[in-house]
Amino acid sequence: MTAGDLKHRITLQALTETSDGHDGYTQTWANIAPARRAAMVRPLRGRDLERAQQIDPRATHDVILRFWRTYSTDLDGGRARLVFHDGDVGDRTFEIVGPPVETKSRSALTLIAKEAA
């Protein structure tokens, strides 16, 4: 993976809960720093799509990004999503449907995602 491969920009967001003061809570999406990350977002096709759908039948896209040390806690519990800043279409939201996988040790991560409705 080279820097030129990561031609897209994404924002990772985690679901946070805050007290509403009435024995309840509200949920909001907060950006995981840094706000914008370089990534490669590509639709899954052929065998890659079949393999990803064995993990989760909703999988439609593969997202590759640089490794960061705290990814396991930042994306903990499947309570994260990403916003793909697609210059042609506008912002698109993706639900992360599989745990991050280190494709290159301490160098790159791969996320399996589906486009949110």
C-alpha positions as CSV (number, residue, x, y, z in Angstrom):
1,M,0.0,0.0,0.0
2,T,1.4,3.4,-1.0
3,A,0.2,6.9,-0.1
4,G,-1.2,7.2,-3.7
5,D,-3.5,4.2,-3.1
6,L,-5.3,6.1,-0.3
7,K,-7.1,8.6,-2.5
8,H,-10.3,8.9,-0.6
9,R,-11.2,10.8,2.6
10,I,-13.3,9.4,5.4
11,T,-14.3,10.4,8.9
12,L,-14.7,7.7,11.5
13,Q,-17.4,8.2,14.1
14,A,-18.2,6.5,17.4
15,L,-21.6,6.4,19.1
16,T,-21.5,8.2,22.4
17,E,-24.2,8.3,25.1
18,T,-24.8,11.3,27.4
19,S,-27.2,11.7,30.2
20,D,-30.3,13.7,29.4
21,G,-30.9,14.6,33.1
22,H,-34.2,12.6,33.3
23,D,-32.9,9.1,34.0
24,G,-32.3,8.6,30.3
25,Y,-29.6,9.2,27.7
26,T,-29.2,10.6,24.2
27,Q,-27.0,9.1,21.6
28,T,-24.8,11.2,19.2
29,W,-22.0,10.5,16.8
30,A,-18.6,11.9,17.7
31,N,-15.6,12.1,15.3
32,I,-12.6,9.9,16.2
33,A,-9.5,12.1,15.9
34,P,-8.1,13.0,13.4
35,A,-11.3,14.1,11.7
36,R,-10.4,13.1,8.2
37,R,-8.3,10.1,7.3
38,A,-6.9,8.9,4.0
39,A,-8.4,5.7,2.9
40,M,-9.3,3.5,-0.1
41,V,-13.1,2.8,-0.4
42,R,-14.0,0.2,-3.0
43,P,-17.1,-1.8,-3.7
44,L,-16.7,-5.6,-3.2
45,R,-17.0,-7.8,-6.3
46,G,-16.7,-11.5,-7.2
47,R,-14.9,-13.7,-4.7
48,D,-14.1,-10.8,-2.3
49,L,-17.9,-10.1,-2.1
50,E,-18.6,-13.7,-1.4
51,R,-16.0,-14.0,1.3
52,A,-17.1,-10.7,3.0
53,Q,-20.8,-11.8,2.9
54,Q,-19.9,-15.0,4.8
55,I,-18.8,-12.7,7.7
56,D,-21.9,-10.5,7.3
57,P,-24.4,-10.8,4.5
58,R,-24.9,-7.0,4.4
59,A,-21.2,-6.3,3.4
60,T,-20.9,-4.2,0.2
61,H,-17.6,-2.2,0.5
62,D,-14.0,-2.7,1.6
63,V,-12.2,0.2,3.3
64,I,-8.5,0.2,3.7
65,L,-6.7,2.8,5.9
66,R,-3.5,3.3,7.8
67,F,-3.0,1.5,11.1
68,W,-3.3,3.5,14.3
69,R,-2.4,2.2,17.8
70,T,-5.8,2.7,19.5
71,Y,-8.1,1.4,16.7
72,S,-9.3,-1.5,18.9
73,T,-10.7,0.8,21.6
74,D,-11.8,3.5,19.2
75,L,-13.9,1.1,17.2
76,D,-14.9,-1.0,20.2
77,G,-18.2,-2.9,20.3
78,G,-19.3,-2.3,16.8
79,R,-20.5,1.1,17.8
80,A,-18.8,3.0,15.0
81,R,-19.5,4.2,11.4
82,L,-17.7,6.0,8.7
83,V,-18.6,8.9,6.5
84,F,-17.1,8.7,3.0
85,H,-16.5,12.2,1.6
86,D,-17.2,11.4,-2.1
87,G,-16.5,14.4,-4.1
88,D,-18.8,13.3,-7.0
89,V,-21.8,12.3,-4.9
90,G,-21.4,14.0,-1.6
91,D,-21.0,12.5,1.9
92,R,-22.1,8.9,2.1
93,T,-22.5,7.0,5.5
94,F,-21.3,3.4,5.9
95,E,-22.0,1.1,8.8
96,I,-19.0,-1.0,9.8
97,V,-20.2,-4.6,9.8
98,G,-17.0,-6.5,10.7
99,P,-14.2,-6.0,13.1
100,P,-11.1,-4.3,11.7
101,V,-8.4,-6.6,10.4
102,E,-4.7,-5.8,10.2
103,T,-3.9,-6.6,6.6
104,K,-0.3,-5.6,7.0
105,S,1.1,-5.8,10.5
106,R,1.0,-2.3,12.1
107,S,0.7,-0.8,8.7
108,A,-2.8,-1.1,7.3
109,L,-6.3,-2.0,8.4
110,T,-9.3,-3.3,6.4
111,L,-12.9,-2.7,7.4
112,I,-15.9,-4.3,5.8
113,A,-18.8,-2.0,5.6
114,K,-22.3,-1.5,4.1
115,E,-23.8,1.7,2.9
116,A,-26.4,3.0,5.3
117,A,-29.8,3.8,4.0
